[in-house]
Amino acid sequence: MALPKDNRTVLIVGGGLAVVAAVAAALVFSGGRDGPTEAPPASQGGLTIDLAEAPTLEPARELRCFVNGQFVGQATLADCAQRNGVATSALDVGLDATGALAAAPTAAFAPPPELPAEPKVEVAPVDEGASPAEPSRAAPAPASGTACMRHTGSEWRSISSGMSMSACVQALYAGVCVRPGEAQYGRWGDTTLRLVPRRVEQSNDNTRFRTLAQQDRNCQFPELGR
């Protein structure tokens, strides 16, 4: 039986709306699955370099270079070492006073100070009238332990007269960090102590230094204990 013309029109319009609805639903569901995902955290910000944990640098990266204590411009680590006439391992790398990455020879701004003067020993004068049989007084026994001293920049000051080397290092430098080219000095007995970036060094002749302990990112010395 033939349908009236109005009924056919209704069916055609209804079918078209159904197709449009189906297409729209497909786009919505597929869009939810195929839409762009959130960018990973690494792509949302710049890379942060912690020099205490990653002291090595990209060979082509430039930093502030110091020669003889003077800023000479931007240079790669290799170029800066060449300008200073040393190996790259002889340069300390870190943040300078401006907050920029810098390189300078170890203790370039702070050479070793003169050693503290030896304490003078006063000898009591001999009394010629004293009886030969009179026993002399015994000299006082030296204090136990080893003296620990700090150099303030102009003079040596005593910290303690009886400490171990580890305790002396902790008393002098725990919680203290220095920038590239800077150094702080101390003495433990006859040994010179020197704090430079990321480590403390020791020397028996006040000239040639070797590493005593590494310093962590919190300016502490875990391997020396408390």
VEXVO-667952 format. One record per residue (C-alpha): residue in three letters; x, z, y. Coordinates in steps of 0.02 Angstrom, whole numbers, plus 32768, in hexadecimal, padded with zeros to 4 digits. Example, Ala and Ser with C-alpha at 12.3 -4.5 7.8 and 13.67 -1.06 7.14 Angstrom:
BEGIN
ALA826781867F1F SER82AC81657FCB 
END
This chain:
BEGIN
MET800080008000 ALA80487FD080A9 LEU8071805E8120 PRO8031805A81D0 LYS80AE80218251 ASP80B380CD82A4 ASN80DF812181FE ARG817080A981DF THR81B580D0828B VAL81B0818A8268 LEU820B817381C2 ILE829481098211 VAL82B18185829F GLY82B282168224 GLY833181C081B4 GLY83A2819C8248 LEU839D82518281 ALA83C9828A81D1 VAL8461821881CD VAL849C82568278 ALA8486830B8241 ALA84EA82EB81A2 VAL857882998202 ALA857C83288280 ALA858283AA81F5 ALA8611834E81A0 LEU8674834B8243 VAL865984048260 PHE8691843881B1 SER872483C081AB GLY875B83F6825A GLY876284AB8224 ARG87D5847E8195 ASP884383FC81EA GLY88508448829A PRO88FB847782DC THR893B851F82A1 GLU898685A18313 ALA8A3C8580833D PRO8AB885F182E2 PRO8B03867E8348 ALA8BAE862C8348 SER8B6A859683A7 GLN8B148600842C GLY8BAF864C847A GLY8C6A8631848E LEU8CE9866F8411 THR8D318719843C ILE8DE78734840F ASP8E2087E583E9 LEU8EDB87E18401 ALA8EF2888283A3 GLU8EAB88328306 ALA8EDC877C8323 PRO8F7E87738387 THR8FA186BE8355 LEU8F6A863183C8 GLU8F42857A83BD PRO8FE6851A83D9 ALA8F9B84B48468 ARG8F46854684C0 GLU8F9285708569 LEU8FA7861E85AF ARG8FF986738644 CYS90B6866F862B PHE913086EC8674 VAL91EC86D08684 ASN925F875A86C3 GLY91C587BC86F4 GLN917E872E875F PHE90E486C5873F VAL911B860F872A GLY907585BC8703 GLN900D858A866C ALA9068855985CD THR905385578511 LEU90A285E484AF ALA912F85718474 ASP915185328525 CYS915185E3856A ALA91CD861A84E5 GLN923D8585850F ARG923985B185C8 ASN926E8662859C GLY92F486278523 VAL92AC868C8493 ALA9248866F83F4 THR918A867983FC SER919287198395 ALA91F0876C8425 LEU915B87558499 ASP90D087D484AB VAL9023878784BF GLY8F8C87DD8509 LEU8F2487F385A6 ASP8F81880B8649 ALA8F48886A86E4 THR8ED587DA8715 GLY8E7D87DE866C ALA8EC48734863A LEU8F24870C859C ALA8FE0871C85BE ALA908987198568 ALA912A876F859A PRO91CA87A58542 THR91C2885484F9 ALA91E088D78581 ALA920B884F8600 PHE91C388BB868C ALA920A8960864E PRO92BE8961860A PRO92FB89FE85B2 PRO93248A8C862C GLU93C78AEB862C LEU93D28B6F85A6 PRO93B28C2385D8 ALA944B8C868608 GLU94948CF58583 PRO946C8DAD85A3 LYS95008E0A85EB VAL95438E9A8585 GLU95858F2785EF VAL96178F8785A6 ALA9628903B85DB PRO96D290638627 VAL974B90C685BB ASP9766917985F2 GLU9821919385E7 GLY980A924F85E8 ALA979792518552 SER97D8929D84B1 PRO980B921D842D ALA97AB928083AD GLU970992718410 PRO969791FA83B1 SER965291678414 ARG959991488422 ALA955190C583AE ALA950C902983FF PRO944F901B83F9 ALA940E8FB0836A PRO93CD8F05839E ALA93118EEE839F SER92CA8EA18301 GLY92828DF28305 THR92AE8D5D8374 ALA92908D49842D CYS920C8CCD8468 MET92198C868519 ARG91BA8C0C8587 HIS92028B9A860D THR91908B9D86A5 GLY91E08B0886FC SER925B8B71875F GLU928E8C0086EE TRP92868C48863F ARG920D8CD5861D SER92058D438584 ILE91668D3F851C SER919C8DB68492 SER923C8E00844C GLY92058DF68397 MET919E8D638355 SER91A68CE482C9 MET91BD8C2E82FB SER91098C0482CE ALA90C78C958335 CYS91358C6083C7 VAL90F38BAE83C2 GLN90408BEE83BC ALA905F8C65844E LEU90AD8BDB84B6 TYR90438B438490 ALA8FA08B6A8434 GLY8F148B138492 VAL8F8E8AB58503 CYS8F9E89F78505 VAL9011898C8570 ARG900588D685AA PRO907D8848857F GLY912A886685CA GLU9107891E85EA ALA915289B1858B GLN91548A6E8589 TYR91E98AD3854E GLY92038B7984F9 ARG92898BD58497 TRP92868C3083F2 GLY932D8C8483DD ASP93AE8BF983EC THR932E8B6F83CB THR92E18B098458 LEU92288AE38440 ARG91D68A4E8495 LEU911D8A23849F VAL90FC896884B0 PRO905D8904848C ARG9016892B83DF ARG90AA899383A2 VAL91278A1E83C4 GLU91DF89FD83A8 GLN927B8A67838D SER93338A5283B7 ASN93D08AB68392 ASP94368A62841B ASN93B28A4A84A4 THR93CC898E8498 ARG9396894983EF PHE92E4897883C1 ARG92858969831D THR91CF898982F5 LEU91A38A3B82C5 ALA90E58A3082B9 GLN905989B682DF GLN8FD289DF835F ASP8F1B89B5833C ARG8E96897283B3 ASN8E6B8A2583E8 CYS8F1F8A47841D GLN8F3A8ABC8389 PHE8FBC8AC582FE PRO8F5E8ADB8259 GLU8FFA8ACF81ED LEU90498B648244 GLY8FB68BD88220 ARG8F878C69828F 
END
